[in-house]
Amino acid sequence: MSAIRGLLFDKDGTLFDFRATWGAWSRRLLVNLAEEAGVAPEVLGRAVGYDIATGAFASDSAVIAHPVPEIAALLLPHLPGMAPDALVARMNALSAEAELVPAVPLPPLFERFRAMGLKIGLVTNDGEEPARAHLAWAGVERHFDFIAGFDSGHGAKPQPGPLLAFARAMGLPPASIAMIGDSRHDLLAGRAAGMPTVAVLTGVAEAAELASVADAVLPDIGHLPDWIAARDAA
């Protein structure tokens, strides 16, 4: 078993609490689009697995893990006249303005990861530009050696392309990199890349849903240093 030399993070639901961050964003996006198109917001909510009335996400909601163009494609049939590229650009712009709620205090944790000598990357199915804006807002962008979104040219999760791009860029074998995420998309991508996988419970998915594709299930990323120490000691 390889020692952990790199950490590769999902963003939403992993670095940032999913419900607290993206519930308000989803409501704002869907209500605004519905008003412009003259349709009920509930129609758009059902299309992407979001309940406008309660603010709850379905466990299979596209908003949780799918790339932005796939979410847009589910909305477009209800938005006559809206061009796909225009909707994706609008979603990316609104994403960059999301009111983020970190899952744990991020700066001290990432200082600790750096002190451990770890390479750090981010692979998200959000766009790269809003992802960088989110990391900068949280005060941790400087700690990341690699940042990739669905539009960075490496593909999107659950395909392993962006994960393997991080491994190549860092010169690390995939088996020495832990993929950390809150969805099956994240963990399946990690498995496909040959990486150990760590699930965190700061997204929508429950532990039972993630356990079959995770080497470990943790409450949040704050537990990673202890997990790494125990794994490397074993």
PANU-489858 format. One line per field, with one value per residue: x negated, y, z negated of N, C-alpha, C in turn; residue in one letter; residue number from 1. Coordinates in nm, 4 decimals, decimal comma. Each point is the difference from the previous one (the first is absolute). Layout:
BEGIN
n_u: [X;...]
n_v: [Y;...]
n_w: [Z;...]
ca_u: [X;...]
ca_v: [Y;...]
ca_w: [Z;...]
c_u: [X;...]
c_v: [Y;...]
c_w: [Z;...]
residuo: [A;...]
num: [NUM;...]
END
This chain:
BEGIN
n_u: [-0,0849;0,0198;-0,1027;0,0811;-0,0140;0,1246;0,0694;0,1047;0,0440;0,1219;0,0887;0,1113;0,0271;-0,1177;-0,0402;0,1149;0,0695;0,0478;0,0758;-0,0891;-0,0869;0,0386;0,0619;-0,0613;-0,1139;0,0413;0,0458;-0,1067;-0,0797;0,0653;0,0120;-0,1222;-0,0458;0,0702;-0,0344;-0,1215;0,0106;0,0558;-0,0844;0,0597;-0,0549;0,1138;0,0363;-0,0702;0,0555;0,1158;-0,0314;-0,0403;0,1156;0,0674;0,0374;0,0661;0,1031;-0,0727;-0,0554;0,0661;-0,1142;0,0446;-0,0087;0,0806;0,0135;0,0216;0,0567;0,0154;-0,0009;0,1037;-0,0680;-0,0365;-0,0649;-0,0220;-0,0274;-0,0733;-0,0471;0,0072;-0,0534;-0,0810;0,0511;-0,0216;-0,1053;0,1125;-0,0858;-0,0254;-0,1120;-0,0443;-0,0794;0,1091;0,0714;-0,0935;-0,0166;0,1319;0,0056;-0,1023;0,0587;0,1186;-0,0618;-0,0674;0,1304;-0,0048;0,0923;-0,1306;0,0198;-0,1232;-0,0354;-0,1221;-0,0678;-0,0033;-0,0300;0,0377;0,1064;0,0080;-0,0190;0,0826;0,0824;-0,0244;0,0177;0,0996;-0,0271;0,1310;0,0130;0,0566;0,1116;0,0667;0,0982;0,0626;0,1278;-0,0379;0,0138;-0,1119;0,0538;0,1267;-0,0595;-0,0754;0,1133;0,0557;-0,1062;-0,0015;0,1328;-0,0216;-0,0869;0,0319;0,0300;-0,0776;0,0800;0,0706;-0,0550;0,1297;0,0648;0,0992;0,0679;0,1321;-0,0380;-0,0776;0,0748;0,0357;0,1193;0,1008;0,0149;0,0259;-0,0307;-0,1041;0,0324;0,0813;0,0352;-0,0028;0,0643;0,0644;0,0195;0,0269;0,0799;0,0361;0,0002;0,1263;-0,0247;0,1045;-0,0657;-0,0780;0,1105;0,0503;0,1065;0,0345;0,1184;0,1115;-0,0361;0,0865;0,0358;-0,0247;0,0668;0,0963;-0,0145;-0,0047;0,1007;0,0611;-0,0448;0,0465;0,0852;-0,0557;0,1180;0,0322;0,1068;0,0613;0,0545;-0,0648;0,0417;0,0635;-0,0956;0,0643;-0,0500;0,1211;0,0292;-0,0910;0,0364;0,0820;-0,0188;-0,0021;-0,1272;0,0558;0,0818;-0,0186;0,0185;-0,1278;-0,0519;0,0548;0,0575;-0,0352;-0,0537;0,0976;0,0857;-0,0670;-0,0095;0,1278;0,0329;-0,0766;0,0494;0,1182]
n_v: [-0,1197;0,0871;0,0699;0,0770;0,0419;-0,0258;0,1126;-0,0637;0,1245;-0,0471;0,0820;-0,0085;0,0186;0,0473;0,1018;0,0019;0,0307;-0,1125;-0,0480;0,0371;-0,0465;-0,1183;-0,0103;0,1031;-0,0478;-0,1232;0,0393;0,0750;-0,0960;-0,0962;0,0766;0,0476;-0,1220;-0,0483;0,1077;-0,0125;-0,1321;0,0520;-0,0716;-0,1006;0,0620;-0,0541;0,0428;0,1106;0,0167;-0,0471;0,0842;0,0667;-0,0436;0,1166;-0,0071;0,0817;-0,0750;-0,1110;0,0256;-0,1155;-0,0660;-0,0534;-0,1237;-0,0042;0,1119;0,0489;0,0852;-0,1179;-0,0648;0,0377;-0,0060;0,1264;-0,0390;-0,1022;0,0831;0,0787;-0,1153;-0,0223;0,1207;-0,0170;-0,1243;0,0581;0,0306;0,0106;-0,0130;-0,0735;0,0610;-0,1230;0,0585;0,0690;-0,1122;-0,0710;0,1016;0,0045;-0,1318;0,0043;0,1055;-0,0600;-0,1082;0,0860;0,0349;-0,1327;-0,0007;-0,0132;-0,1254;0,0293;-0,1219;0,0508;0,0543;0,0565;0,1280;-0,0192;-0,0594;0,0918;0,0851;-0,0757;-0,0063;0,1290;0,0133;-0,0784;0,1007;0,0181;-0,0587;0,1134;-0,0655;0,0619;-0,0891;0,0913;-0,0318;0,0945;0,1249;0,0046;0,0967;-0,0473;-0,1148;0,0642;0,0583;-0,1203;-0,0574;0,1008;-0,0052;-0,1316;0,0660;-0,0915;0,0863;0,0747;-0,0777;0,0330;-0,1188;-0,0323;0,0658;-0,0878;0,0620;-0,0079;0,1285;-0,0768;-0,0813;-0,0436;0,0500;-0,0786;0,0083;-0,1306;0,0614;-0,0801;0,0558;0,0813;-0,1147;-0,0678;0,1090;-0,0017;-0,1305;0,0192;0,1016;-0,0809;-0,0842;-0,0247;-0,1204;-0,0342;-0,1133;0,1071;0,0116;0,0654;-0,0573;0,1254;-0,0569;0,0643;-0,0389;-0,0866;0,1103;0,0644;-0,0890;-0,0042;0,1313;0,0065;-0,0854;0,0690;0,0977;-0,0975;0,0886;0,0044;-0,0366;0,1272;-0,0495;0,1169;0,0294;0,0909;-0,1049;-0,0566;-0,0731;-0,1108;-0,0371;-0,0531;0,1151;0,0479;-0,0777;-0,0419;0,1317;-0,0078;0,0358;0,1203;0,0097;0,1305;0,0552;0,0385;0,0927;0,0535;-0,1162;0,0646;0,0966;-0,0255;0,0066;0,1041;0,0529;-0,0361;0,0441;0,1081;0,0072;-0,0287]
n_w: [0,0000;0,0992;-0,0430;-0,0710;0,1262;0,0362;-0,0049;0,0506;-0,0036;-0,0247;0,0550;0,0710;-0,1277;0,0383;0,0749;0,0672;-0,1092;0,0524;-0,0970;-0,0902;0,0879;0,0461;-0,1181;-0,0582;0,0474;-0,0268;-0,1161;-0,0211;0,0454;-0,0632;-0,1064;0,0164;0,0303;-0,1022;-0,0695;0,0501;-0,0261;-0,1087;-0,0731;-0,0589;-0,1048;-0,0451;0,1217;-0,0138;-0,1191;0,0475;0,0980;-0,1088;-0,0498;0,0071;-0,1272;0,0822;-0,0366;0,0003;0,1190;0,0170;0,0047;0,1127;-0,0451;0,1084;-0,0703;0,1209;-0,0846;-0,0565;0,1157;0,0737;0,1161;0,0004;0,1112;-0,0812;-0,0997;0,0796;0,0471;-0,1297;-0,0067;0,1040;-0,0137;-0,1165;0,0769;0,0678;0,1008;-0,1083;0,0363;0,0303;0,0891;0,0321;-0,0090;0,0625;0,0835;0,0059;0,0091;0,0848;0,0598;-0,0087;0,0480;0,0763;-0,0028;-0,0009;-0,0967;-0,0131;-0,0379;-0,0461;0,0393;0,0003;-0,1029;0,1181;-0,0236;-0,1279;0,0547;0,0956;-0,0985;-0,0678;0,1046;0,0167;-0,1300;0,0439;0,0842;-0,0099;0,1184;0,0439;0,0329;0,0957;-0,0022;0,0722;-0,0051;-0,0840;0,0440;0,0739;0,0744;-0,0109;0,0347;0,0870;0,0403;-0,0068;0,0558;0,0874;0,0121;0,0048;0,0759;0,0927;0,0951;-0,0776;-0,0707;0,1060;0,0257;-0,0030;0,0968;0,0030;0,0960;0,0231;-0,0018;-0,0758;0,0718;-0,1213;0,0320;-0,0355;-0,1315;0,0018;0,1148;0,0152;0,1181;-0,0673;-0,0556;0,1148;0,0445;-0,1158;0,0098;0,1286;-0,0284;-0,0979;0,1029;-0,0371;-0,0510;0,0762;-0,0252;0,0213;0,0753;-0,1019;0,0568;-0,0320;-0,0270;0,0347;0,1237;0,0500;0,0660;-0,1131;-0,0709;0,0917;0,0102;-0,1338;-0,0070;0,0983;-0,0784;-0,0791;-0,0528;-0,1205;-0,0489;-0,0272;-0,0609;0,0206;-0,1172;0,0739;0,0741;0,1024;0,0560;-0,0368;-0,1168;-0,0144;0,0590;-0,0836;-0,1009;0,0961;0,0177;-0,1315;-0,0092;-0,0136;-0,1039;0,0201;-0,1196;0,0106;0,0802;-0,1075;0,0330;0,1104;-0,0725;-0,0841;0,1037;0,0485;-0,1212;-0,0209;0,1197;-0,0094;-0,1245;0,0570]
ca_u: [0,0849;-0,0822;0,0213;0,0720;-0,0870;0,0804;0,1430;0,0769;0,1299;0,1178;0,0231;0,1297;0,0347;-0,1256;-0,0586;0,1106;0,1225;0,0796;0,1350;-0,0062;-0,0520;0,0623;0,1447;0,0373;-0,0405;0,0945;0,1285;-0,0149;-0,0104;0,1225;0,1072;-0,0269;0,0227;0,1427;0,0695;-0,0300;0,0588;0,1435;0,0353;-0,0033;-0,1319;0,0044;-0,0290;-0,1454;-0,0530;0,0147;-0,0897;-0,1366;0,0021;-0,0036;0,1335;0,0037;0,0750;-0,0711;-0,1433;-0,0688;-0,0481;0,0135;-0,1319;-0,0572;0,0068;-0,1120;-0,0769;-0,0976;-0,1282;-0,0124;-0,0575;0,0959;0,0767;0,1017;0,1088;0,0655;0,0763;0,1257;0,0846;0,0265;0,1317;0,1012;-0,0419;-0,0026;-0,0776;-0,1264;-0,1098;-0,0772;-0,1212;0,0390;0,0426;-0,1198;-0,0742;0,0752;-0,0146;-0,1367;-0,0124;0,0724;-0,0747;-0,1137;0,0517;0,0699;-0,0369;-0,0607;-0,0062;-0,1020;0,0358;-0,0831;-0,0909;-0,0891;-0,1418;-0,0916;-0,0091;-0,0876;-0,1370;-0,0442;-0,0305;-0,1260;-0,1057;-0,0187;-0,0711;0,0923;0,0456;0,1428;0,0704;0,1455;0,0693;0,1411;0,0836;0,0284;-0,0988;-0,1274;-0,0033;0,0650;-0,0709;-0,1115;0,0569;0,0425;-0,1188;-0,0585;0,0855;-0,0227;-0,1366;-0,0843;-0,0403;-0,1462;-0,0455;0,0333;-0,0960;0,0725;0,1432;0,0654;0,1446;0,0483;-0,0393;-0,1460;-0,0599;-0,0355;0,1213;0,0745;0,0337;-0,0785;-0,1144;-0,1218;-0,0944;-0,0594;-0,0749;-0,1283;-0,0755;-0,0656;-0,1098;-0,1085;-0,0571;-0,0759;-0,0985;0,0314;0,0834;0,1366;0,0219;-0,0478;0,0863;0,1354;0,1093;0,0949;0,1222;0,1261;0,0956;-0,0486;-0,0771;-0,1371;-0,0647;-0,0150;-0,1130;-0,1205;-0,0224;-0,0413;-0,1363;-0,0903;-0,0331;0,0822;0,1119;0,0501;0,1288;0,0337;0,1455;0,0409;0,0846;0,1372;0,0004;-0,0197;-0,1136;0,0331;-0,0052;-0,1379;-0,0949;-0,0414;-0,1038;-0,0950;-0,0898;0,0301;0,1082;-0,0311;0,1021;-0,0374;-0,1411;-0,0826;-0,0492;-0,0988;-0,1349;-0,0044;0,0159;-0,1259;-0,0980;0,0324;-0,0198;-0,1450;-0,0593;0,0352]
ca_v: [0,1197;0,1193;0,1121;0,1108;0,1132;0,1048;0,0041;0,0564;0,0320;0,0581;0,1322;0,0219;-0,1128;-0,0518;0,1185;0,0857;-0,0717;0,0070;0,0545;0,1387;0,0844;-0,0091;0,0112;0,1377;0,0227;-0,0682;0,0717;0,1278;-0,0277;-0,0565;0,0994;0,1020;-0,0571;-0,0278;0,1271;0,0466;-0,0907;-0,0119;-0,1345;-0,0122;-0,0417;-0,1418;-0,0793;-0,0031;-0,0740;-0,1445;-0,0407;-0,0197;-0,0668;0,0959;0,0357;0,1435;0,0285;-0,0422;0,0218;-0,1292;-0,0633;-0,1444;-0,0641;-0,0115;0,1305;0,0310;0,1119;-0,0498;-0,0481;0,0025;0,1218;0,1063;-0,0176;-0,1037;0,0626;0,0911;-0,0779;-0,0404;0,1187;0,0626;-0,0280;0,0843;0,1388;0,0231;0,1144;0,0123;-0,0731;-0,0768;0,0685;0,1157;-0,0484;-0,0454;0,1191;0,0634;-0,0834;0,0168;0,1328;-0,0021;-0,0886;0,0735;0,0919;-0,0767;0,0259;-0,1264;-0,0391;-0,1045;-0,1171;0,0162;0,1123;-0,0525;0,0411;-0,0746;-0,1387;-0,0098;0,0238;-0,1265;-0,0903;0,0438;-0,0363;-0,1442;-0,0229;-0,0579;0,0716;0,0225;0,0330;0,0110;-0,0403;0,0287;0,0068;0,1408;0,0582;0,0326;0,1394;0,0142;-0,0778;0,0826;0,1094;-0,0548;-0,0288;0,1282;0,0553;-0,0772;0,0239;-0,1202;-0,0271;-0,0093;-0,1317;-0,0996;-0,0175;-0,0386;0,0281;-0,0340;-0,0059;-0,0787;0,0703;0,0178;-0,0799;-0,1349;-0,0789;0,0243;-0,1178;-0,1074;-0,0465;0,0242;0,0874;0,1101;-0,0531;-0,0461;0,1192;0,0453;-0,0927;0,0277;0,1322;-0,0064;-0,1073;-0,0962;-0,1138;0,0166;-0,0710;0,0815;0,1186;-0,0266;0,0794;0,0273;0,0599;-0,0248;-0,0665;-0,1188;0,0465;0,0235;-0,1240;-0,0852;0,0548;-0,0413;-0,1430;-0,0180;0,0516;-0,0807;0,0743;-0,0233;0,0945;0,0388;0,0684;0,0884;0,0081;0,1397;0,0191;-0,0496;-0,1457;-0,0616;-0,0918;-0,1292;0,0142;0,0228;-0,0938;-0,1073;0,0473;0,0789;-0,0705;0,0536;0,0983;0,0919;0,1046;0,1168;-0,0036;0,0267;-0,1269;-0,0595;-0,0215;-0,1204;-0,1161;-0,0199;-0,0510;-0,1388;-0,0824;-0,0128;-0,0822;-0,1395]
ca_w: [0,0000;0,0146;-0,0920;0,0611;0,0326;0,0607;-0,0298;0,1103;-0,0582;0,0614;-0,0607;-0,0637;-0,0854;-0,0558;-0,0629;-0,0416;-0,0340;0,1224;-0,0190;-0,0446;0,1070;0,1324;-0,0064;0,0332;0,1393;0,0884;-0,0036;0,0710;0,1431;0,0564;-0,0067;0,1011;0,1326;0,0150;0,0219;0,1352;0,0987;-0,0220;-0,0465;-0,1459;-0,0500;-0,0382;0,1202;0,0147;-0,1144;0,0232;0,1080;-0,0508;-0,1294;-0,1106;-0,0437;-0,0250;-0,1224;-0,1211;0,0125;-0,0086;0,1222;0,0131;-0,0111;0,1339;0,0657;0,0892;-0,0555;-0,0978;0,0513;0,1450;0,0576;0,0258;0,1236;-0,0168;-0,0752;0,0940;0,0976;-0,0630;-0,0119;0,1288;0,0589;-0,0634;0,0192;0,1448;0,0465;-0,0727;0,0633;-0,0995;-0,0454;-0,0811;-0,1310;-0,0715;-0,0419;-0,1083;-0,1188;-0,0494;-0,0603;-0,1269;-0,0896;-0,0557;-0,1017;-0,1032;-0,1388;-0,0388;-0,1409;-0,0095;-0,0801;-0,1206;0,0233;0,1038;0,0013;-0,0872;0,0432;0,1164;-0,0500;-0,0571;0,1116;0,0584;-0,0939;0,0143;0,1254;0,0973;0,1177;-0,0177;0,1227;0,0010;0,1225;-0,0192;0,1196;0,0198;0,0893;-0,0643;-0,0458;-0,1315;-0,1012;-0,0484;-0,0790;-0,1291;-0,0806;-0,0396;-0,1057;-0,1218;-0,0451;0,0125;0,1388;0,0109;-0,0432;0,1011;0,1088;0,1221;-0,0084;0,1262;0,0092;0,1145;0,1216;0,0005;0,1059;-0,0446;-0,0192;-0,1233;-0,0796;-0,0619;0,0777;-0,0781;0,0687;-0,0772;-0,1133;0,0527;0,0375;-0,1236;-0,0294;0,0949;-0,0264;-0,1252;0,0073;-0,1056;0,0392;-0,0503;-0,1265;-0,1122;-0,0064;-0,0497;0,0570;-0,1080;0,0517;-0,0702;0,0882;0,0696;0,1155;-0,0443;-0,0436;0,1179;0,0750;-0,0708;0,0232;0,1392;0,0125;-0,0811;-0,1215;-0,1191;-0,0007;-0,1318;0,0034;-0,1116;-0,0158;-0,0001;0,1167;-0,0130;-0,0095;-0,1309;-0,0076;0,0602;0,1453;0,0429;-0,0602;0,0911;0,0920;-0,0792;-0,0910;-0,1329;-0,0051;-0,1091;-0,0154;0,0797;0,0367;-0,1173;-0,0535;0,0904;-0,0541;-0,0829;0,0894;0,0715;-0,0959;-0,0323;0,1203;0,0267;-0,1053;0,0280]
c_u: [-0,0879;0,0307;0,0719;-0,0943;0,0766;0,1455;0,0710;0,1443;0,1048;0,0219;0,1306;0,0472;-0,1217;-0,0751;0,1082;0,1241;0,1003;0,1347;-0,0037;-0,0437;0,0911;0,1514;0,0463;-0,0335;0,1017;0,1331;-0,0068;-0,0041;0,1344;0,1153;-0,0201;0,0274;0,1486;0,0779;-0,0201;0,0702;0,1510;0,0441;-0,0066;-0,1396;-0,0044;-0,0320;-0,1507;-0,0635;0,0083;-0,0979;-0,1406;-0,0034;-0,0126;0,1419;0,0015;0,0633;-0,0805;-0,1490;-0,0810;-0,0422;0,0341;-0,1391;-0,0687;0,0060;-0,1236;-0,0875;-0,1140;-0,1352;-0,0195;-0,0660;0,1089;0,0757;0,1090;0,1195;0,0786;0,0881;0,1343;0,0977;0,0474;0,1356;0,1117;-0,0289;-0,0082;-0,0757;-0,1324;-0,1068;-0,0801;-0,1222;0,0336;0,0422;-0,1195;-0,0798;0,0700;-0,0140;-0,1398;-0,0167;0,0700;-0,0724;-0,1144;0,0426;0,0690;-0,0516;-0,0462;0,0025;-0,1034;0,0449;-0,0737;-0,0834;-0,1135;-0,1457;-0,0894;-0,0160;-0,0952;-0,1431;-0,0569;-0,0358;-0,1336;-0,1174;-0,0296;-0,0699;0,0870;0,0211;0,1527;0,0638;0,1498;0,0514;0,1486;0,0740;0,0635;-0,1018;-0,1276;-0,0010;0,0762;-0,0691;-0,1169;0,0504;0,0409;-0,1198;-0,0672;0,0807;-0,0273;-0,1422;-0,0931;-0,0503;-0,1506;-0,0527;0,0211;-0,1019;0,0691;0,1479;0,0610;0,1509;0,0414;-0,0513;-0,1510;-0,0718;-0,0380;0,1205;0,0634;0,0241;0,1395;-0,1116;-0,1294;-0,0957;-0,0590;-0,0811;-0,1382;-0,0860;-0,0730;-0,1192;-0,1199;-0,0685;-0,0893;-0,1110;0,0192;0,0759;0,1400;0,0240;-0,0461;0,0835;0,1372;0,0977;0,1064;0,1226;0,1229;0,1015;-0,0617;-0,0782;-0,1470;-0,0732;-0,0179;-0,1141;-0,1313;-0,0322;-0,0518;-0,1436;-0,1011;-0,0445;0,0804;0,1055;0,0498;0,1301;0,0135;0,1506;0,0491;0,0746;0,1394;0,0027;-0,0269;-0,1154;0,0280;-0,0102;-0,1434;-0,0959;-0,0527;-0,1103;-0,1033;-0,0874;0,0182;0,1150;-0,0235;0,1109;-0,0278;-0,1505;-0,0923;-0,0578;-0,1092;-0,1396;-0,0110;0,0144;-0,1297;-0,1052;0,0246;-0,0268;-0,1476;-0,0683;0,0289;-0,0795]
c_v: [0,1239;0,1029;0,1121;0,1181;0,1158;-0,0118;0,0715;0,0170;0,0300;0,1346;0,0046;-0,1243;-0,0605;0,1127;0,0904;-0,0836;0,0157;0,0672;0,1485;0,0939;0,0013;-0,0018;0,1385;0,0316;-0,0615;0,0733;0,1305;-0,0205;-0,0411;0,1001;0,1071;-0,0513;-0,0219;0,1282;0,0492;-0,0844;-0,0135;-0,1398;-0,0010;-0,0433;-0,1485;-0,0910;-0,0130;-0,0765;-0,1495;-0,0494;-0,0318;-0,0608;0,0920;0,0415;0,1476;0,0304;-0,0291;0,0306;-0,1273;-0,0481;-0,1486;-0,0619;-0,0142;0,1314;0,0247;0,1105;-0,0502;-0,0292;0,0139;0,1280;0,1014;-0,0193;-0,1077;0,0529;0,0927;-0,0763;-0,0466;0,1177;0,0527;-0,0357;0,0873;0,1492;0,0311;0,1273;0,0179;-0,0860;-0,0749;0,0742;0,1185;-0,0435;-0,0458;0,1199;0,0692;-0,0784;0,0140;0,1348;0,0043;-0,0879;0,0740;0,0935;-0,0733;0,0363;-0,1311;-0,0214;-0,1122;-0,1145;-0,0001;0,1256;-0,0440;0,0469;-0,0786;-0,1459;-0,0137;0,0394;-0,1298;-0,1004;0,0375;-0,0383;-0,1489;-0,0362;-0,0560;0,0921;0,0068;0,0422;0,0076;-0,0455;0,0154;-0,0067;0,1373;0,0519;0,0363;0,1422;0,0196;-0,0797;0,0799;0,1155;-0,0486;-0,0273;0,1285;0,0633;-0,0689;0,0148;-0,1181;-0,0250;-0,0221;-0,1372;-0,1073;0,0000;-0,0215;0,0269;-0,0287;-0,0002;-0,0850;0,0581;0,0188;-0,0881;-0,1418;-0,0925;0,0312;-0,1310;-0,0500;-0,0591;0,0366;0,1017;0,1116;-0,0462;-0,0457;0,1166;0,0572;-0,0899;0,0259;0,1317;-0,0004;-0,1043;-0,1051;-0,1200;0,0175;-0,0655;0,0790;0,1263;-0,0415;0,0937;0,0155;0,0683;-0,0418;-0,0745;-0,1241;0,0377;0,0177;-0,1311;-0,0977;0,0497;-0,0403;-0,1457;-0,0241;0,0467;-0,0821;0,0678;-0,0507;0,1103;0,0233;0,0768;0,0894;0,0257;0,1442;0,0364;-0,0493;-0,1504;-0,0478;-0,1000;-0,1321;0,0042;0,0056;-0,1109;-0,1033;0,0431;0,0865;-0,0908;0,0479;0,0983;0,0850;0,1046;0,1228;-0,0048;0,0324;-0,1257;-0,0621;-0,0171;-0,1257;-0,1253;-0,0303;-0,0607;-0,1473;-0,0903;-0,0207;-0,0852;-0,1476;-0,0560]
c_w: [0,0000;-0,1082;0,0746;0,0184;0,0636;-0,0414;0,1138;-0,0472;0,1054;-0,0703;-0,0794;-0,0749;-0,0676;-0,0712;-0,0581;-0,0250;0,1142;-0,0213;-0,0332;0,1115;0,1231;-0,0013;0,0418;0,1453;0,0956;0,0040;0,0795;0,1507;0,0584;-0,0026;0,1063;0,1410;0,0245;0,0279;0,1430;0,1060;-0,0147;-0,0368;-0,1526;-0,0447;-0,0362;0,1173;0,0192;-0,1163;0,0209;0,1055;-0,0507;-0,1397;-0,1187;-0,0324;-0,0410;-0,1357;-0,1256;0,0028;-0,0050;0,1385;-0,0023;-0,0029;0,1353;0,0766;0,0854;-0,0568;-0,0882;0,0636;0,1497;0,0491;0,0345;0,1311;-0,0117;-0,0802;0,0923;0,0982;-0,0566;-0,0102;0,1348;0,0615;-0,0557;0,0194;0,1485;0,0359;-0,0691;0,0684;-0,1056;-0,0532;-0,0899;-0,1392;-0,0828;-0,0506;-0,1165;-0,1296;-0,0593;-0,0701;-0,1357;-0,1022;-0,0675;-0,1125;-0,1157;-0,1392;-0,0628;-0,1511;-0,0108;-0,0911;-0,1336;0,0225;0,0944;-0,0108;-0,0952;0,0414;0,1181;-0,0326;-0,0560;0,1094;0,0634;-0,0899;0,0049;0,1312;0,1111;0,1190;-0,0064;0,1315;-0,0207;0,1358;-0,0249;0,1324;0,0148;0,1018;-0,0742;-0,0550;-0,1308;-0,1096;-0,0571;-0,0856;-0,1384;-0,0898;-0,0472;-0,1125;-0,1333;-0,0534;0,0138;0,1419;0,0119;-0,0408;0,1072;0,1130;0,1341;-0,0231;0,1360;-0,0166;0,1190;0,1320;0,0119;0,1012;-0,0376;-0,0097;-0,1341;-0,0722;0,0371;0,0857;-0,0738;0,0594;-0,0833;-0,1201;0,0457;0,0470;-0,1212;-0,0319;0,0911;-0,0323;-0,1240;0,0040;-0,1065;0,0573;-0,0564;-0,1357;-0,1207;-0,0197;-0,0502;0,0683;-0,1070;0,0576;-0,0770;0,0841;0,0624;0,1253;-0,0376;-0,0258;0,1154;0,0882;-0,0653;0,0212;0,1416;0,0223;-0,0788;-0,1272;-0,1189;-0,0091;-0,1420;0,0186;-0,1215;0,0021;-0,0131;0,1282;-0,0298;-0,0243;-0,1422;0,0064;0,0707;0,1514;0,0512;-0,0401;0,0985;0,0960;-0,0731;-0,0853;-0,1433;0,0146;-0,1241;-0,0130;0,0860;0,0232;-0,1170;-0,0627;0,0863;-0,0609;-0,0855;0,0852;0,0732;-0,0935;-0,0317;0,1189;0,0270;-0,1055;0,0241;0,1166]
residuo: [M;S;A;I;R;G;L;L;F;D;K;D;G;T;L;F;D;F;R;A;T;W;G;A;W;S;R;R;L;L;V;N;L;A;E;E;A;G;V;A;P;E;V;L;G;R;A;V;G;Y;D;I;A;T;G;A;F;A;S;D;S;A;V;I;A;H;P;V;P;E;I;A;A;L;L;L;P;H;L;P;G;M;A;P;D;A;L;V;A;R;M;N;A;L;S;A;E;A;E;L;V;P;A;V;P;L;P;P;L;F;E;R;F;R;A;M;G;L;K;I;G;L;V;T;N;D;G;E;E;P;A;R;A;H;L;A;W;A;G;V;E;R;H;F;D;F;I;A;G;F;D;S;G;H;G;A;K;P;Q;P;G;P;L;L;A;F;A;R;A;M;G;L;P;P;A;S;I;A;M;I;G;D;S;R;H;D;L;L;A;G;R;A;A;G;M;P;T;V;A;V;L;T;G;V;A;E;A;A;E;L;A;S;V;A;D;A;V;L;P;D;I;G;H;L;P;D;W;I;A;A;R;D;A;A]
num: [1;2;3;4;5;6;7;8;9;10;11;12;13;14;15;16;17;18;19;20;21;22;23;24;25;26;27;28;29;30;31;32;33;34;35;36;37;38;39;40;41;42;43;44;45;46;47;48;49;50;51;52;53;54;55;56;57;58;59;60;61;62;63;64;65;66;67;68;69;70;71;72;73;74;75;76;77;78;79;80;81;82;83;84;85;86;87;88;89;90;91;92;93;94;95;96;97;98;99;100;101;102;103;104;105;106;107;108;109;110;111;112;113;114;115;116;117;118;119;120;121;122;123;124;125;126;127;128;129;130;131;132;133;134;135;136;137;138;139;140;141;142;143;144;145;146;147;148;149;150;151;152;153;154;155;156;157;158;159;160;161;162;163;164;165;166;167;168;169;170;171;172;173;174;175;176;177;178;179;180;181;182;183;184;185;186;187;188;189;190;191;192;193;194;195;196;197;198;199;200;201;202;203;204;205;206;207;208;209;210;211;212;213;214;215;216;217;218;219;220;221;222;223;224;225;226;227;228;229;230;231;232;233;234]
END
